[in-house]
Amino acid sequence: MNRRETITHKLTEAFHPFHLDVEDESHNHNVPEGSESHFKVTLVCKGFEGEGLVNRHRAVNKVLAEELASGVHALALHTMTPDEWFEKSGRSPDSPPCLGGDGTLEEKA
């Protein structure tokens, strides 16, 4: 099972989502091919009703603690209730372009 499949499995087991999409975005970053280090997660779950974003993200981070400690460098989380998902027409935002491999911003001259 690759890392994307592992993340999908763990989130499905923990949240029983209405909708789940786990996208490996590593190819958009300055990392070696096959790194599986950058992911975008869209998780729509009734269990998020009444929970703020911080608590939703903490819950996801807790489930994925092992992955975050062993190679997942970036996790873009889009956590929504079904109503929020429908309000956004069933879409999550696109990830911004990569700014470089070291995470710093270069000043443009």
N, C-alpha and C positions, 0 to 999 in steps of 0.2 A: 504494500500500500504506500503510495507516495504521500508527501506532506499535505497536498490539497485534499486528497481523499481522507486522510486522518483527521484533518480539521473539519471537513464536512461530516464525518461520522460522529465525532465528539460533540459538535454543536447540535446535530440531529438528536442524538441520545439525550442531551441535557435540556434542550429547549422545545423539542417537538414543534418545529417552526411551521408557520403558515406558508412561508417562502424562505428559501435559503439559496444564496449564490456565493460561492467561494471562487475567486478569480486569482490565479497566480500572475502577478504583475512584475515578476522579477526581470523579465525580458526588457522592460522599460527602464531598467536601472543599470548602473555601471557595476555589474557583478558577473562572475564567471557563469557561462552557460550551464543550465541545470541546477542553479543555486537554490531555488525554492525558498527565497528569503523575504519576498515582498508580496503581501496578499491584500486583496480588497474583499471584505465580507459584508454582504447585505443579508441581514437577519431580521425577519418579520415574525413576530411572536405575540400571541395574546398575553403571555406572561409579563410583557413589558408595560401593560396598561397600568397607569398610576406610578410608574417608575421614571425618574429623570435619566438623562443621558449618562451621567456619571455612574449611577448604579447599574445601568444596562451594560456599560463598557466594563465595569468591574466584574460583573457576572461572567461576561465572555472571557475576559483576561484570566479569571480563575479557572475556567474550564480548559483554556489553552495554555496554562502556565508552563507545562513541559515543553511545548513548541516554542514559546517565547524565550525560554531559557536555553534552547538548543538549536539556534539557527534562524528563527524567524526574526528578521531585523525590523520589519515594518508591517503593521496591521491597520489598514484603513477600515474603520468600523462604521457601518450605517445600520443602526438598530432602530426598528420602528414597530409600532402596533399595526394591525391590519388596517385600521382607519387611516393612520398616517401614510401607510403604503398607498392606499387608494387615493388619498389627497395629492400624492406626488405622481399619480398616474402609473403606478407600478414601476417606478424608476428610481435609481440612486444616482447621485452625481458622479461625473467622470473624475478620475484621479488627476491631480495636476501633473505636469511634466516633471521629470526628474531634473534636479538642479545640479547633479554631479555625484561622484562616488563618495566624497568624504563628508557630505552633509553640510558643508559650509556654503555660504553665498559669496560669489566673487563680485567685487565692485566693478561696474561697467564704466569705462573711461569715456 
